[in-house]
């Protein structure tokens, strides 16, 4: 793993005199100080993370005193690990939900500290639970993440921010400039006038806004990745419009599209030179029912083109099956034995169906698919 020696906070949503302050996109640098980017880069992705919710008796936090990520740390070790953080972060969660609904999430700064300790250094905040602690939680969250050493992308923005609402935010690691386009296609409440604005778009607006963000980011980045919160909860397959949009984003220059929100693992498609994970499911959640507890860690290794010209190649996509457990408290753990076979069968079955038409095979305790660098790429999936 790289040594993270410096981090500029210019692009993080910081708290100053109670206001949300946003500036230029965040940047990271490693300690090597090499004049050029590393020849390859390994990125790791996981699904939705919550640290607690409101139940009938009040706030029910997940216990993080035993590290919930301890057993999966080896799977998370890479140059950069990215998750979807489904929880606002506040120093003092209220005793009761600020909404009539109990389906509201929240985390504390102490719980958030488990993220960088596990290697999770970047989280997306562009999701439907962004407003669970109302505007005060929106303003407070990025500052707590910054203090913990976690970069937030897709955070709500100031109303008068002149930049496009859906845009790439820059993370630099091992000399690679990565543009992350984080956007939500679902939300639990309407946008309130005069309050920070969620990077949100839906339907044709979503497809065109993300396409524009990719086009704007490609000239200045080695990779552009889309982190999108979309789809239908607990559905086995994505909608046709999701497939059309994701493939279009790969066509115009995205290296990968990583989806969240359905709370279940969906197909992972090898499309052209890129990859589409329609939903990675949950990674830390208090729901451990079938098939919600099926999850995993997606690892993508990118190799720079010879001479540094041309788009990097996606080599050897790997998926490490994992399972959510509630004993002794909620946590993900590597799937082994019968649990491994359950996750394997789900991912292989769903990915083999139309529209993904992607074959994954078991290689030890991980799943791999064809189309690495130097090998023949799989034929384009039918549109």
C-alpha positions as CSV (number, residue, x, y, z in Angstrom):
1,X,0.0,0.0,0.0
2,X,1.2,3.5,-0.6
3,X,2.2,5.8,2.2
4,X,-0.3,8.7,2.4
5,X,2.0,11.5,3.4
6,X,0.1,14.6,2.4
7,X,-3.4,15.6,1.8
8,X,-4.7,19.0,0.7
9,X,-8.0,19.9,2.3
10,X,-8.9,22.6,-0.2
11,X,-11.5,20.5,-1.9
12,X,-13.2,19.1,1.3
13,X,-16.4,20.5,2.7
14,X,-15.0,22.1,5.8
15,X,-16.9,23.8,8.6
16,X,-16.1,27.5,9.3
17,X,-18.3,29.5,11.6
18,X,-21.1,27.0,11.1
19,X,-21.1,27.3,7.3
20,X,-20.3,24.7,4.6
21,X,-17.2,25.9,2.8
22,X,-16.2,24.4,-0.5
23,X,-13.2,25.2,-2.7
24,X,-11.2,23.4,-5.3
25,X,-11.4,19.6,-5.7
26,X,-9.4,17.5,-3.2
27,X,-6.0,16.1,-4.0
28,X,-3.9,13.3,-2.4
29,X,-0.2,12.6,-2.9
30,X,1.9,9.7,-1.9
31,X,5.4,9.8,-0.3
32,X,7.4,8.6,-3.3
33,X,7.5,12.0,-4.9
34,X,8.2,10.3,-8.3
35,X,8.1,12.7,-11.3
36,X,5.8,10.4,-13.3
37,X,2.9,8.2,-12.4
38,X,3.4,4.6,-11.4
39,X,3.1,2.0,-14.2
40,X,0.0,0.5,-12.7
41,X,-2.7,1.4,-10.1
42,X,-5.0,-0.8,-8.1
43,X,-8.4,0.5,-7.0
44,X,-10.8,-1.2,-4.7
45,X,-14.5,-0.6,-4.3
46,X,-17.1,-1.7,-1.7
47,X,-20.8,-1.0,-1.3
48,X,-23.0,0.9,1.1
49,X,-21.8,1.6,4.7
50,X,-24.0,2.7,7.6
51,X,-23.0,3.0,11.2
52,X,-26.4,3.2,12.8
53,X,-30.1,4.0,12.4
54,X,-33.1,5.0,14.4
55,X,-35.4,2.3,15.7
56,X,-38.5,2.5,17.9
57,X,-36.4,3.0,21.0
58,X,-34.1,5.7,19.5
59,X,-30.7,5.7,17.9
60,X,-29.2,2.2,17.5
61,X,-25.5,2.5,16.6
62,X,-23.4,-0.4,15.3
63,X,-20.7,-1.2,17.8
64,X,-17.3,-0.3,16.3
65,X,-15.2,-0.9,19.4
66,X,-14.3,-4.3,17.9
67,X,-13.2,-3.1,14.5
68,X,-16.0,-4.1,12.1
69,X,-13.6,-4.2,9.2
70,X,-10.9,-6.3,10.9
71,X,-11.5,-9.5,9.0
72,X,-11.7,-7.9,5.6
73,X,-8.7,-5.6,5.9
74,X,-6.5,-7.7,3.7
75,X,-9.1,-7.5,0.9
76,X,-9.2,-3.7,1.2
77,X,-5.5,-3.2,0.9
78,X,-4.8,-1.4,-2.4
79,X,-3.6,2.0,-3.7
80,X,-7.1,3.5,-3.2
81,X,-10.3,2.1,-1.6
82,X,-13.6,3.8,-2.2
83,X,-17.0,3.3,-0.5
84,X,-20.5,4.8,-0.5
85,X,-21.1,6.3,3.0
86,X,-24.9,6.1,3.5
87,X,-24.7,8.0,6.8
88,X,-24.4,11.7,7.7
89,X,-21.8,12.2,10.5
90,X,-22.6,14.4,13.5
91,X,-20.9,14.8,16.8
92,X,-24.0,14.4,18.9
93,X,-26.8,12.3,17.2
94,X,-30.3,13.2,18.5
95,X,-32.1,10.8,20.7
96,X,-34.9,10.4,18.2
97,X,-35.1,10.7,14.4
98,X,-35.7,14.2,13.1
99,X,-38.2,12.7,10.7
100,X,-41.3,10.7,11.2
101,X,-39.7,7.7,9.5
102,X,-37.3,5.5,11.4
103,X,-35.4,4.8,8.2
104,X,-32.9,7.5,8.9
105,X,-29.1,6.9,9.4
106,X,-26.4,8.7,11.3
107,X,-22.8,8.1,12.4
108,X,-20.4,9.6,15.0
109,X,-16.8,10.8,14.4
110,X,-15.6,7.8,16.5
111,X,-17.3,5.4,14.2
112,X,-15.9,7.1,11.1
113,X,-12.4,6.6,12.4
114,X,-12.7,2.9,11.5
115,X,-12.8,3.8,7.8
116,X,-9.2,5.1,7.2
117,X,-7.9,2.5,9.7
118,X,-9.3,-0.1,7.3
119,X,-7.8,1.6,4.3
120,X,-11.1,3.3,3.1
121,X,-9.8,6.8,2.1
122,X,-12.5,8.1,-0.2
123,X,-16.3,8.0,0.3
124,X,-19.2,9.2,-1.8
125,X,-21.9,11.3,-0.1
126,X,-24.1,11.5,-3.1
127,X,-27.0,9.3,-2.0
128,X,-30.6,9.4,-0.8
129,X,-29.6,9.6,2.9
130,X,-27.6,12.8,2.6
131,X,-30.3,14.8,4.4
132,X,-31.1,12.4,7.2
133,X,-29.8,14.9,9.8
134,X,-31.3,17.8,7.9
135,X,-29.2,20.8,6.8
136,X,-27.1,20.8,10.0
137,X,-25.9,17.3,9.3
138,X,-25.2,18.2,5.7
139,X,-22.9,20.9,6.9
140,X,-21.3,19.0,9.7
141,X,-20.5,15.7,7.8
142,X,-17.6,16.8,5.5
143,X,-15.6,18.4,8.3
144,X,-15.7,15.2,10.4
145,X,-14.6,13.1,7.5
146,X,-11.7,15.6,6.7
147,X,-10.6,15.5,10.4
148,X,-10.5,11.6,10.2
149,X,-8.4,11.7,7.0
150,X,-11.2,10.7,4.6
151,X,-11.9,12.5,1.4
152,X,-15.6,13.1,0.6
153,X,-16.8,13.3,-3.0
154,X,-20.4,14.1,-4.0
155,X,-21.0,16.3,-1.0
156,X,-23.7,18.9,-1.2
157,X,-22.6,22.2,-2.6
158,X,-23.4,25.8,-2.0
159,X,-26.4,27.2,-3.9
160,X,-24.2,29.9,-5.6
161,X,-21.4,27.5,-6.6
162,X,-20.8,28.4,-10.3
163,X,-19.4,25.0,-11.3
164,X,-21.7,22.3,-12.8
165,X,-23.6,20.4,-10.1
166,X,-22.5,17.0,-11.6
167,X,-18.7,17.2,-12.0
168,X,-15.5,15.3,-11.5
169,X,-13.6,15.7,-8.3
170,X,-9.8,14.9,-8.4
171,X,-7.9,12.4,-6.3
172,X,-4.2,11.9,-7.0
173,X,-2.4,8.8,-5.9
174,X,1.0,7.4,-7.1
175,X,1.1,10.1,-9.7
176,X,-2.3,9.1,-11.2
177,X,-5.0,11.8,-11.5
178,X,-8.4,10.2,-11.0
179,X,-11.6,12.1,-11.7
180,X,-14.5,10.8,-9.6
181,X,-18.0,11.8,-10.7
182,X,-20.3,11.1,-7.8
183,X,-24.0,11.6,-8.4
184,X,-27.4,10.5,-6.9
185,X,-30.4,9.5,-9.0
186,X,-32.6,9.0,-6.0
187,X,-33.3,11.1,-2.9
188,X,-35.7,10.9,0.1
189,X,-36.7,14.5,0.1
190,X,-37.0,17.4,-2.3
191,X,-34.3,20.0,-2.6
192,X,-35.0,22.9,-0.2
193,X,-34.5,26.5,-1.4
194,X,-31.4,28.2,0.0
195,X,-29.8,25.0,1.3
196,X,-26.8,23.1,0.1
197,X,-27.6,21.2,-3.1
198,X,-27.1,17.5,-3.6
199,X,-25.4,16.4,-6.9
200,X,-28.6,14.9,-8.1
201,X,-30.0,14.1,-11.6
202,X,-32.5,11.6,-12.9
203,X,-33.6,10.1,-16.3
204,X,-32.2,11.7,-19.4
205,X,-30.8,14.6,-17.3
206,X,-28.6,12.1,-15.3
207,X,-27.3,10.5,-18.5
208,X,-26.4,13.8,-20.2
209,X,-25.0,15.4,-17.0
210,X,-22.6,12.6,-16.3
211,X,-21.6,12.3,-19.9
212,X,-20.7,16.0,-19.9
213,X,-18.7,15.6,-16.6
214,X,-16.8,12.7,-18.1
215,X,-16.0,14.7,-21.3
216,X,-14.8,17.7,-19.2
217,X,-12.6,15.5,-17.0
218,X,-11.0,13.2,-19.5
219,X,-8.3,15.6,-20.8
220,X,-6.9,16.3,-17.3
221,X,-7.1,12.9,-15.8
222,X,-5.6,9.4,-16.2
223,X,-8.9,7.8,-15.2
224,X,-12.5,8.9,-14.9
225,X,-14.8,6.8,-12.7
226,X,-18.5,7.2,-12.1
227,X,-20.0,6.6,-8.6
228,X,-23.7,6.5,-9.1
229,X,-26.5,6.0,-6.5
230,X,-29.4,4.6,-8.5
231,X,-31.8,1.7,-9.3
232,X,-34.5,-0.1,-7.3
233,X,-34.0,-1.4,-3.8
234,X,-33.7,-5.2,-3.5
235,X,-34.1,-5.7,-7.2
236,X,-31.9,-8.5,-8.8
237,X,-31.3,-6.6,-12.0
238,X,-30.8,-3.0,-13.2
239,X,-33.3,-1.2,-15.4
240,X,-32.7,-1.0,-19.1
241,X,-32.1,2.7,-18.8
242,X,-29.3,2.1,-16.3
243,X,-27.6,-0.3,-18.8
244,X,-27.9,2.3,-21.6
245,X,-26.5,5.1,-19.5
246,X,-23.6,3.1,-18.0
247,X,-22.5,1.8,-21.4
248,X,-22.7,5.3,-22.8
249,X,-20.5,6.6,-20.0
250,X,-17.9,3.9,-20.8
251,X,-18.2,4.7,-24.5
252,X,-17.3,8.4,-23.9
253,X,-14.4,7.7,-21.6
254,X,-15.2,6.4,-18.2
255,X,-13.0,3.6,-17.0
256,X,-15.6,2.1,-14.7
257,X,-19.1,2.8,-13.4
258,X,-19.7,1.8,-9.8
259,X,-23.4,1.6,-8.6
260,X,-25.0,1.7,-5.2
261,X,-28.5,1.9,-3.6
262,X,-30.3,-1.4,-4.3
263,X,-28.8,-3.0,-1.1
264,X,-28.2,-6.2,-2.9
265,X,-25.4,-7.4,-5.1
266,X,-26.2,-7.1,-8.8
267,X,-24.4,-8.0,-12.0
268,X,-20.9,-6.9,-12.7
269,X,-20.5,-6.4,-16.5
270,X,-17.2,-6.3,-18.5
271,X,-18.1,-3.8,-21.2
272,X,-15.7,-2.9,-24.0
273,X,-12.5,-1.8,-22.2
274,X,-14.3,-0.9,-19.0
275,X,-16.4,-2.4,-16.2
276,X,-19.9,-1.7,-14.8
277,X,-20.9,-2.8,-11.3
278,X,-24.6,-2.1,-11.2
279,X,-24.8,-2.5,-7.4
280,X,-22.2,-3.7,-5.0
281,X,-24.8,-4.2,-2.3
282,X,-24.2,-3.4,1.4
283,X,-20.8,-3.6,3.0
284,X,-21.6,-2.6,6.6
285,X,-25.3,-2.7,7.4
286,X,-27.5,-4.0,10.2
287,X,-29.6,-6.0,7.7
288,X,-28.2,-9.6,7.4
289,X,-31.1,-11.3,5.7
290,X,-30.8,-13.3,2.4
291,X,-29.7,-12.1,-0.1
292,X,-29.0,-8.7,1.4
293,X,-26.0,-10.0,3.3
294,X,-24.2,-11.1,0.1
295,X,-21.5,-8.6,-0.7
296,X,-17.8,-8.4,-1.6
297,X,-14.8,-6.3,-2.6
298,X,-14.2,-5.4,-6.2
299,X,-10.6,-4.9,-7.2
300,X,-9.6,-3.2,-10.5
301,X,-6.0,-2.9,-11.7
302,X,-5.2,-0.3,-14.3
303,X,-2.0,-0.4,-16.4
304,X,-0.6,2.6,-18.2
305,X,-0.1,2.3,-22.0
306,X,3.4,1.9,-23.3
307,X,5.1,5.3,-23.6
308,X,2.3,6.9,-21.4
309,X,0.1,7.6,-24.4
310,X,-3.4,6.3,-24.7
311,X,-5.9,5.3,-22.1
312,X,-4.8,2.9,-19.3
313,X,-5.9,-0.7,-19.7
314,X,-8.1,-2.4,-17.2
315,X,-6.4,-5.7,-16.3
316,X,-7.6,-8.6,-14.3
317,X,-10.9,-7.5,-12.6
318,X,-11.3,-9.5,-9.3
319,X,-14.2,-9.9,-7.0
320,X,-13.7,-11.2,-3.5
321,X,-17.0,-12.6,-2.1
322,X,-17.9,-11.5,1.4
323,X,-20.9,-11.9,3.8
324,X,-22.5,-9.6,6.3
325,X,-22.6,-11.1,9.8
326,X,-24.3,-9.9,13.0
327,X,-22.2,-11.8,15.5
328,X,-20.7,-10.5,17.8
329,X,-21.9,-7.3,16.1
330,X,-22.5,-6.3,12.5
331,X,-19.5,-6.7,10.2
332,X,-18.4,-8.0,6.8
333,X,-16.2,-11.0,6.6
334,X,-14.6,-13.0,3.8
335,X,-17.0,-15.6,2.4
336,X,-15.8,-19.2,2.8
337,X,-17.2,-22.7,2.4
338,X,-21.0,-22.7,1.8
339,X,-21.1,-18.9,2.1
340,X,-18.6,-18.5,-0.7
341,X,-20.7,-20.7,-2.9
342,X,-23.8,-18.6,-2.2
343,X,-22.2,-15.3,-3.2
344,X,-20.4,-17.0,-6.1
345,X,-23.7,-18.4,-7.5
346,X,-25.5,-15.1,-7.2
347,X,-22.9,-13.0,-8.9
348,X,-22.3,-15.6,-11.7
349,X,-26.0,-16.1,-12.3
350,X,-26.9,-12.4,-12.5
351,X,-23.8,-11.4,-14.5
352,X,-24.5,-14.1,-17.1
353,X,-28.0,-12.8,-17.8
354,X,-28.9,-10.2,-20.3
355,X,-27.9,-7.4,-20.4
356,X,-24.5,-8.0,-18.7
357,X,-23.6,-11.3,-20.4
358,X,-20.4,-11.5,-18.5
359,X,-18.8,-14.8,-17.3
360,X,-17.1,-14.9,-13.9
361,X,-15.2,-18.0,-12.8
362,X,-14.1,-19.1,-9.3
363,X,-10.3,-18.9,-8.8
364,X,-9.6,-20.1,-5.3
365,X,-11.6,-17.8,-3.0
366,X,-12.1,-15.1,-5.6
367,X,-14.0,-14.5,-8.9
368,X,-12.3,-13.4,-12.0
369,X,-13.4,-12.5,-15.5
370,X,-11.7,-12.3,-19.0
371,X,-10.3,-9.4,-20.9
372,X,-7.1,-8.4,-19.2
373,X,-4.3,-6.4,-20.7
374,X,-2.5,-8.3,-23.5
375,X,-5.4,-10.7,-23.9
376,X,-8.3,-10.5,-26.3
377,X,-11.1,-8.4,-24.9
378,X,-14.5,-10.0,-24.6
379,X,-16.9,-9.1,-27.5
380,X,-19.1,-6.1,-27.0
381,X,-22.3,-7.0,-25.1
382,X,-25.5,-6.8,-27.1
383,X,-27.2,-3.5,-26.8
